[in-house]
Amino acid sequence: MHEQNHPTLGFNLSPSKKRSSPWLYRSLALTTIITIFGNIPLQSQLLVTKNTSIQTIEIASNLGNFPETEASSLPSVIKPIDNSNQITESDNTLFGSHELSLPKRAIETYVGHVDNDTSGKWTTYHVKSYDNLTNIFYKLGHQSMLKVLQQNAKIKKELASLKSGSIVRASSVNGELSELVFTNNNRDSYVITRNDNKYSGKWKSKVFEVRQSRASFTIKNGLFFDARKAGIANNIIKQIVKVFDWDIDFSHDVRVGDEVTAVFEEIYHDGDKVGNQYLLAAEFVNKGREFKAIRYTYKDGKSDYFTPQGREMKKAFIRTPIAHARVSSHFNPGRFHPVLHRIKAHKGTDFAARTGTPIMATGNGIIKSIGRKGGFGRAIVIQHREGYTTLYAHMSRFNNKLKAGSKVYQGDIIGYVGQSGLASGPHLHYEFKLAGKAIDPMKAPLPNSMSLSSRELRDFRNKAVNLVLQLNVLHRFVKAKIEINSAIGG
């Protein structure tokens, strides 16, 4: 047998007289095939023209003097055959080629990729009663930007509306102010943005999101400590204390083992929790006694807390209409009148105070009359529920927002101390009546609470049903010693 040199592959395929290992030929053939086929992209389109010379592969079964058992396992010999001009453009379909849609720009790799983060980093500040704009911007880290923003007259005007309790957020990119947003009521927000190094602002709604959250816990170390551990902020706990303060002495009555549940509102902006708002419902189990409170908002926007049955949580009346006032004359049916100089029943209580001292409504009610009333001078009469009325006399002036028919709430300022009418000096004459009969406001047993009107009660029950159900579910969890903390969108 003569040697056969392959003109293209460049190696001798003829067996030598000395028997060689069959694995050598297998390796050489396999390497050849991989070399040829490995350089052809599997998903590329073959562009063929009439002048393109394409070589096909012919498999030869002539393997010379290799043994039959070895020949059957070896790959065939490859020969190039010139088939020029035998394939036309229309024959591209024979290859099943498909044109790929390539990306408009090169695909980037993470190697050496520069991370240019253009998203802002937010800073939050809650305005305090003693704050001014300079201090607010200092806390936000952008004190130098205040004068820049105030060059815009509209922005300067809106910034002046910031008040205690407002939430202010500033977004910084590379240390520069890119956006500033604030809200005074968690509903409407003023948004200041930068475009081409110029700042502009406008009012928007739904920038801040109110979410409803709930939590329950058992007191183990202290009310405020365990509340914070359960995810309840201090201002929410303060609301709980204020609501139940009529029934629980928080200085002496709170015990280890007492159970607290609460449903409240949290404020979010751009995915971040930025504050808390109102306590919506709460239950306090103190020494085995259960107290529940539900927040209800009247049609005029005023809110208060009621039992699930619709009675106020607070006492119906407070004893004194002036804070820290001194009683100068008590209720006395046989009193000698200092101005008339005769015996005239004193059907009320006098509180000595300086002219201009604020006077509070002692309970919720409707103003029955407001104006001059004989010897009482400037006086207001308030009609309360369940037959109660109160009178406030000798005022220097009234709250100018009030008129006959106005609704007032316990603690509202209705006027100011004076000495109008038959008065020997500045003081407030206060009368407390039940069914038209004057009684001593300092000694009379005061009703624990007042109920809602029939119309308000129906509205209350419709709005409170969901909160009552949540309290009931939380009650079962806390009884099972399972502490809950969760939030949902509002």
Secondary structure, 3 states (H helix, E strand, C coil): CCCCECCCCCCECCCCCCCCCHHHHHHHHHHHHHHHHHCCCCCCCCCCCCCCCCEEEEEECCCCCCCHHHHCCCCCEEEEEECCCCCCHHHHHHHCCCCCCCCCCCCCCCCCCCCCCCCCEEEEEECCCCCCHHHHHHHHCCCCHHHHHHCCHHHHHHHCCCCCCCEEEEEEECCEEEEEEEECCCCEEEEEEEECCEEEEEEEECCCEEEEEEEEEECCCCHHHHHHHCCCCHHHHHHHHHHHCCCCCCCCCCCCCCEEEEEEEEEEECCEEEEEEEEEEEEEEECCEEEEEEEEECCCCCEEEECCCCEECCCCCCCCCCCCCEEEECCECCCECCCCCCECCECCEEEECCCCCEEECCCCEEEEEEEECHHHCEEEEEECHHHEEEEEEEEEEECCCCCCCCEECCCCEEEEEECCCCCCCCEEEEEEEECCEEECCCCCCCCCCCECCHHHHHHHHHHHHHHHHHHHHHHHHHHCCCCCEEEEEC
